[in-house]
Amino acid sequence: MAKRIESVQNALVKHWKKLITTRKERDRSEEFIVEGFHLVEEAMKQEGAVLHVMVREDLELPAGLDLSSVQHIEITKAVAAEISETEHPQGIFAHCRQPIPSEEEYAGWKRLLLIDAVQDPGNIGTMIRTADAAGMDAVILGKGCADPFNPKTVRSAQGSHFHIPVVRGDLTEWIGRAKGNGVQVIGTGLDQAKEHYDVQASDAFALLVGNEGAGVAADYLSAADTVVKIPLYGQAESLNVAVATGILLYAFARR
């Protein structure tokens, strides 16, 4: 029989709530919460990712969803409401470990998305999802980026947290590491930039994209092997950073 939690004052419920509302708790515990059938199913495919699955008491699980391999907890409607972040809750959640890749894994990465100070969680989530779809090896978030495990980021990424490594680090170090491994670093900017379709990416490349308003910091751009821009044919001043990232990843990731 599944364990049952009825009170919003329960210590575990309070911990789940903190994981949803505070980056500090997510960083301290190296855990996060996902909500909804799709994200729970994606989490369950990743061995060792799920600590608990929480199911609202009135929810009828679909026939294909097998919770026998994980610890699942029945929760009351009040507890479900306490930990839900969505407008139309589906009544199922997973309490997950943050995937943490090893130094050994770093050495094998040949296709990287490097992100400098992108602050919107929705943009970060979309970029993680797009990097996953484009077959990149990892996403590296530099200083000033939104938390990759913020609930909005997690929803935007649609399960890609469980498919592609996401690392928070120093971009100077990662650019140096990439170049040392023979990985071509392609920056994005406007000054002395080539139009993106005039640049041929090598099989091993790192795409460096930057803040919604300011773009990539000059120090990082100066270390890039080449700088590209996407031509604008209409009157818009710029593209959304996640959209631009998608265009460039697909331009360069063709195999």
C-alpha positions, 0 to 999 in steps of 0.5 A: 500500500502506498504511503499517505500524507494528509497534512500540509504541515508534514515535514516532507511537504514543507521540503517539497514546497521549499524546493518549488519556491527557493533556489537555495533549497534546490542548491542545498539539497541538489533536488527538485520537483517536476509536475504532470504526467509527461515530466514524471514519466520522463523522470522515471525513465532516468535510473535513480532520478526519482526519490518519490512520486506523489499522486493526488488521492482522487487521481486515476492513473493511466493503465500504462503508468507503472509506479511499482519501481518507485516509492509513491505517496498518496497525497490529499487535495490540500497537499496537492494544491500546496505543491502545485505550480500549474494553472490546470494541475494534473495531480501527479508530481515527482521529487527528483535528484538533480542529475550531476555529471562527472569530470570523466563525462566532461572530457567526452563532450564535443558539442556544447551550448554555452549560455552567458547570463540569460535571466528568463527561466522560460528561455533557459528551459527552451534552450535546454530542450532545443539543445537536446533536440539538436543532439548537443552533448551538454548545456553549460550555464554561466554566471547570471543565468536563471536556475535550471531547476526553477519550476518554470525552467523545468516545465519549458524544458519538457523533460530534457533535464533527464536527457542532456547534462546541464552544468553551472560553471565558469564560462572562461574555464569552459571556453578554455576547456573546449578549445583545449579539446579541439572544439571550435567556439562560435560566439554570437554578436554584432561587431565584426560578425559573419552571417551565420550561413557563411560559417561552417561549423566543425563536428566538434563545436561550442555555441556561445549565446548571451543575455537577452539585452546585453548579449555575450560579455566581451571577454568571452567573445574575444576568446571565441574562434569566430563570431556570427550573427543572424541576418534580420530581413524585417524591421524587428530589432532582434530575435528572442535569445531562445529562438536565435539559439534554435536557428543556430544550433540547427544550422551548425548541428547538421551531421 
